[in-house]
Structures are given as C-alpha cells and as structure tokens.
C-alpha cells in the first residue's frame, strides 16, 4: 500500500495539539454562532411573527445540519484513521466518495424546499403570516443548500488532515458576508429591494456558497495529503459502508434534535407563539456557548481517530482528558452568563415584556444542564472515533426523545410554561448516567486494548 508521512497528530504534545487544532475551529464556530444570532436579531426587527417563523424552521435546518455533519463525522473518522495507518489509497477514496455522498444529500433537501415547506409549517400553526414568512425563508435555505453541503465537505477534508486554521478563514469569511448582507437584504439598503425574512435566508446561503468555494480552492492548493480524482469519486461499497457505519448513527443522533425541536414547538405553541419564539431565541443564544465546545470537539475528532489508528493508547486517553477539561470549563462559563444576565441577552432580540417574562426563567432553568452536556459531548466524540457511534446515538435518543419530550409534555400539563423548561436539566441527568455507563464499558472492551496486536 502507498505510504503517507507522519502527521503532527501523532507527534505534537497532546495539550498543545488540541489547542492548536481547536482554537481556529472554536474561533470560526464562534463567528458562526454570532451570525446565527445576528440573523435572528435583524429578523426580530420585522416583527415577532417573523422571529417565530424562523424559530419554527429550526427542525428542518437541524435535519440538514444532521445529514451534513453526520456524514462528515464518518468521512472524518475513516479518513483520519487511514492517515494514521499510512493507507493513502483509502484516504483518497474516502474523500472522493464523501464528496459524492454530500451531493446526494443536497438533492434530498432541494426536493423538500420545492415541495414540502408549506406542509411543514401548516403542521405547526395556522397563523397565515407565520406560514408565509416561514415558506419564504425555508424555501431559499433548502433549495440553495448546496453551499452548506459543499462547505461541510471541503472544510472537513481540511480538518481530517489537521489543517484547521484554513477552516477559520472559510467559516469566518462566510459568516462575515452573512452578517453584512443581512440588513442589506432584509431592510433593502443601498438600493436593494426590501426582502424581509427572505432576505435573511438569501444572506445566509450567499455566505455558505462563498465559504464552500473557498474551502474547495484551499483543498486544491494546500491539502497535499489528499489527492482526489474522478476515479476516487466512483462509489466504493466498502468505503461508503465504513463512512455510514459511523456517520448514520451520528446523523440519527443529530436528527433526533430535529424531532425534539419540532415536538417542543408543538408543546410550546399551545401556550403562545411567544413561548415558541423564546425557545428559538434560546437555541440561538446557547449556540454561542455550545459552538466553541463543538469547535474544540471538531479538533479532537481527528486526533482521537489518528491515534486510535496508530495504536497510541496514552495519547488517545490524554486527548479525551484534555477535551473534557476544556469543554466543562466553557460550559460552566455559559452557565454563569445565563444565570446572571438573561434579560440582557433577550433584549438583543427586541424582547417584549411578555417575552422577558417567559424567557428570563427559561434561560436560567435550561442552563443548569450545561456542565453535564460538556462532558457528554466529548465522550460522544470518543465513542465515534472508536467506531462505536451507536453509543452516542443511544444516549441522544434517551436524552431527547425518551426523557426530554415526555418530561416536557407532562410538565406542560401543569398549565405553566415555566415548568416545561425543567425538562432540559432532567434529560441531561439521564444522559450523564448513560454516558458514564458506556464510557466504562468501552474503556474495558476497546480503549484498554489500543495498541495491542
């Protein structure tokens, strides 16, 4: 088999390696979180129904991200493991097949955008203005999602070989373009037509398309550890199977978030559309806390997969410990912020008195789950890197479907929307106990044997 040179993921001190690979990802994902928040801040200036419409779109957007990121988790793990094993043929075939799989994913959401948006909104509300705003927004996001899928694919190829600095550039430029274009298209500045909610969607997809093109060009010029030709893009059952063995549980795990948000929207809208808007705002705000953890996590994935493939148990374990330490610290900072200034956060979204009355206790209550979530995110990454993504999927199902939605529904029967928010800490405790159980199990069966013949 062809040989590849030793990568820094097998030689650099673990703490410095994780910081080096994660900081660019964390910075770029902070910018991503910022433009998600800015999107909603500008939309809230249209009116509260516009903010509710964008909030109700979240399940479909979550599903798109689930398919894209989940497939990329599979690509990442298979490709980085092949790098650790010095198997250049598998490296190239994994990259080529990954590109084809992401193109197929786009076609699915193109069809949803063309034929499914109105049905989706009518299943949640009969308010004509919310439905109209929602269709305008979601149709653009789905039909032009090829930019998002391209960005995911080519950024993850850079990530798989440890070149995370370039991802900071692509995501940062894409996000900045989105932030600049949001007010231009929403409010019709500089002679542009006033597009309202549709303008927010147009700004988003232009940013994604730009980032996708940049990531492709950087791969061509800078990522010499991967060489993709048309031949490598020919579907290979073995490679596709390996990608989806890890990727499908990850897709399901993240798609469960789509089901959860859809279910929560139905529960909350039975109280008021304001409660649904608060839930949407919470998801935008929490992304500013979770995104740095996911950025750190994205830097951790190839490190774990590489050292697993290279049979280096000590580096694998040290990487997990470093990841947990940083994730819990970030989430604790988020907990403090949500406890101290929830009203300040909500006022960024032009919150009415009614929204503040619901939102302030909501943010404080939900944030109790943050620290537990940081631990679970890193452990889930370790499960995926070891080829046991099913564990992560089971934890996610238990947290969001078995625990959170039923708890939220039962608490809603008390007649108080404030009680519903306690479903989040309850679900995170269930997740914590399951994660610890699976971590002990996989430590005995797999981690303790890394490097053995």
N, C-alpha and C positions, 0 to 999 in steps of 0.2 A: 504494500500500500504506500501511497505518497506520504511523505513526512512533512510536518509543519514545525516551525521554530518554537522554542519555549516562549510562553506568554507571561507577562507580568503577573497574571493571576496565580501563577504557581511559584513566584519568587519574592514579590514585594511583601514586607511585613503586613500582617492582616489588618491591623487598625488603620495604618496609613493607606493601604489598598482600598479598604471600604470607604474611607473619607475621600480619597482621590476619585474613585469611580462614582460615588454617590452625590458629592456636592454639586457637580454640574446638573445631574438629574433632578436633585432637590430644587435647585435654583430655577430650572426650566419648568418644573411642575408647580412651583410657587407662582410663576408667571401665568401658567395655565389656570391655576385656581383664581388668580386675580382677574383674568379676563372672563372667567365664568361669572364671577361676582359682578364685574362691571357690566356685563351683558344684562343681568337682572336689574341692576341699579338703573340703567337707562330705560329698560322696558317698564319699570315701575313708574317712571315719569309719564308714560302714556296714560295708564290708569291701573287700578288694582285687578281688573279683569284680565288685562294683558299679562300681568305678573302671574295670575292664576293659570292662564293658558300655557305659558312657558313651563310652569311647575307641573302641569298635567302631562306635558310632553316627555317628562323625565323617564318614564318607564321604557319608551321606545329608544330614547337616546342611551339609556343604560344598557339596553339589549344590543345596540350597535357596538358600544364600547366592549361589552362582554364578548361578543364574537371576535372583534378585532384583537383585543388584548389577550383573550384566552388562547386564540390561535398562535399569537406571538409568544406566549409563555411556552407553548410546545416547541415552536421554532427555536426559541432561545435556549431551552434546556437541551434539545437534541444537538444543536449546533455547537454550543459551548462544551458539551461532553465530548463531541467528536474532536474539537480542538485539543482538549485535554488528552485524548487518546492518540493524537497526531494523525488523524484519519482525514486527509484533505478531500478525498472523493466524497465522503459523507457530508463534510462541511459544505461543499459546493451544491450538492444535490438538495440538501436541506434548505438552503437559501432559495434555490430555483423553485422548488416545489412550494415553499412558503409564499412566494410571490403569486403563484397561480391560485392557491387556496384563498388568498385575500381578495383577488379579483372576483372569484366566485361569490365570496361573501358580499361584495358590493352589489352584485346583481340582485340578490335577495332583497336588500333594503331599497334598491331602486324600485322594485315592484311594490313594496309596501308604501313607498312615497307616492307612487302613481295611483294606487287603487285602495289603500287602506286607512288613510289618515282621518277622514270624516267618520267612518265607522268606529274607529278607536276613540275619538272624542265623544261621540254620542253615547258610548257605553259608560261614560263617566259623568256627563252633565247634559242638561237640555237647554242651558243658557246659550242663546243664539250668538251673542257677542264673543263669549269664551270659545265656542266651537269655531267661529270664523277666524278669530285670532290664531287659534291653535293650528288650524289647517294651513293657514298662510305660513306659519313658522315651520311646522314639521315637514311639509311637502318639500320645501327647499333643503332642509337639513338631510332628509333621506335621499332625495334624487341626486344631490351633488356630494354624497358621502364618499365618493371615490378619493377625494382629497384626504379625508381622515384615514381611510384604509391604507392609502399609499404612505402617509406619514407614519402610521404604526409600523408598517412592514420595514421600511428602509431605516427608520430610527432603531428598530430592534436588531437589525443586522449590525449596525454600529455598536449597539450595546453588547451583543454577543461576543464581540472581539475586544471589549474593554474600552472602546473609543467613545466614552460617554460625553466628553467635552463638546463634541460636534452636535450632540442631541440638544444641549443647552442652546446652541446657536439656532438650530432649526425651530425648536419649540418657542424660543424667545422671540424670534422674528415673526413667526406665525401669530403668536399672541399679541404682539405689539400692533401688527397690522389690524387684527380684530378690534383691539381697543380703540385705535384711531378711527376706523371705519364705522364703528357702532353709532356714534352720534350723527355722523355724516349721512348714513342711510336711514336711520330711524327718524330723524327730525328734518332731513332734507337740507343740509347745509351746503354752502359753496355751489349752489345751482343744481344740486342733485334732487331728484324727486323725493318727496316725503313718503317713506315706505312703511313706517310704523314697525310692528312686530316682525314683518317680513324682512325689514332692513337688518334686524339683529341676526337673523338666520343667514342672510347674504354675507354680512361681515364675517360671520363665523366660518363659512365654507371657503371664502377667499383666503382667510388666514390658514386654513387647513391645506388647501391646494398649494399655496406658496411653500409651506413647510414640507409638504410631500415632495415637491420638485427639488427643493434644496437638499433634502435627505438623500434622494436618488443621486444627485450630482456628486455629493460628498462621498457616497459609497463608491462611485465610479473612479474618483480621483484619489481617495485616501485609504480605502479599506482593502488593502492588498492581500489580506488573509482570506478573502472570499473572492472567487472568480466565477461569475455566473454567465453562462451562455444559454442559447435556446435549448441545447441538448440537456442541460441540467434542469430546465423548466418542464421537461417531459414528465408527466406524473409517474411516480415510482411508488408502488403499493407499500413497500417496506417503509420508505421514508414517511409517506403520508400517514401510515399506521402509527409510527413512532410519534409523529407530531401530535396526532389526535389522541393517542393514548394519554398523553399529558395534557393536551390542550382542551379536550372535550370536558373533562371534569372541571377545569378552570372556567370554561365557557358556561357550563351549567351553574357553577358556583356564583359567578358574577351575574348571570341571567336571573338567578333567584332574586337578586336585588331588584330587577325589573318587576318581577311578580310582587315582591314586597311593597315597592313604592306604589304600584297600581292598587293593591289591596288597601294600603294606608290612605291613599287618596279617596277611595270609596268610603272608608270609615270616617275620615275627617270631613268630607264634604257633606256628610249627613248632619254635621253640626253647623258648618257655614263654609262659604268659599274662602273666607279669611283664614280659617284654620288650615285649609289646603295651601294657601299662599304662604303661611308661616312654615309649613313643612317644606315647601320648595325653597324658601329662604334659608332654612336650616341646612339643607343639603348643599347650597352654595357656600354658606359660611363654614361648615365643617370640612369642606374640601380644602380650605386654607390651612387646616390642621392636618388632615389626612394626606394631602398631596405630598408634603415633604417626606412623610413616612413611606408612601408608595415610591417616591423618588429614590430614597435610600434602599428600599426593597428591590427596585429595579437594578440598582448597582450590585445588590447582594446575590441576585439570581445567578448571573454567570460565574461569580466567584465560587458559589457552592457547587454548581454543576461541573465547573472545571476541576475543582479539587476532588470531587467525587469520582470523576472520570480518571483523574491522575492517581487515585488511591491514597490521597493525603488526608488521613483522618484528623490529625491535630489541627491542620489549617481549616478543615471543614467545621469542627467544633468551635474553634476560636471565632470563626466568622459568624456563627449563629449567636454566640455570646455578645459580640460587638453589636450585632444588629438589634438584639433585644434591648440592650442598654440604651442605644440611641433612640429607638422607637418609643420606649416608655418615657424617656425624658421629653421628647417632643409632644407626646400626647398629654403628659402632665401639665406642660405649659398651656396647651389648649384648654384643659380643664379649668385652670386658673382664670384665663381670659373670659371664658363663657360664664364663669361664676361671678366675676367682678363687673363686667360692662356689657351685659346682654342688650340693654336698652340702646346703648351707643351703636352696637352692631346693627340692630334692627332699623335704626333711624337712617342708615345709609340707603335703605330701600324705601324711603319716604313713608315709613310705617305710620298708619293711623293710630288713634288711641285704642281702637278695638284690636288692631294687630299687636300693639305693645302689650295689651292685657293678656292676650293668649301667648305671645311669643317669648316674653321675658321668663316666665316659669318653665316654658317648653325648653329653651336653650339650657337653663340651669339643670333641669332634670335629666335631659338626654346626655349631657356632658359627663355625668357620673360614670358612664360606660367607657370613656376614652382610654384610660390607662390599661384596662383589660384588653381593649381592642388592639393596642400597640403590640402587646405580647403575642396575641393570636395571629396578627398579620405576618410577623416574622416566622413563627412556627409553621404557618401555612406555606410560606415560601420554601422552607426546608423540606416539607413533605413533597412539594412539587419537584424540587431539584433532585430528590431521591427516587423520582418516578412513582411516588405514592400520592398523586394528586387526589385520589379518591378520598383520602382522609380529610383534605381541605374541603372537598365537596360535601362530605357528611357533616362537618362542623357548620358549614354555611347553611345547609338545609335546616339543621337543628336550630340555628340561631334565628333565621329569618322567617321560616315557614312553620316549624314545629313550636317555636317559643314566641317569637315577636308578634306575628299576626294574630294567633289565637289570644295571646295576652292583651293585645291592643283591643280586639273585639270585645273580650269580656270586660275590660276596664271601661270601654265606651258605654256599656250597659248601665254603668253607674249614673250616666247622664251628665258627667263632667268631662269636658275635653282635656282638662289639665291632668286627669288621671291616666289618660291614654299614653302620655309621654313616658310613664314609668315602665312601659313595655320594653323600652330600649335597654335600660340597665338590667332588667330581668333576663332578657335574651342574651346579653353579653356575659352574664354569670354562667348561664348554661353552656355557652361557647367556651368559656375559660376551663371548666371542668373537663369537657370533651377533649380540648386541645392538650391539656396535661396528660390525659389518659393515652392519647395517640402518640404523644411525644415519648413517653416512657416505653410504649410498645415498639415504636420504630427504632428507638435507641438500642434496645436489646437485639432486635432482629437484623438491623441494617447498619446503623452508624458504628456500632462496636466492632463490626467486621470489615469496615472500609480498609482497603489496602492489603487484605488477606488474599492469598492465591485462590 
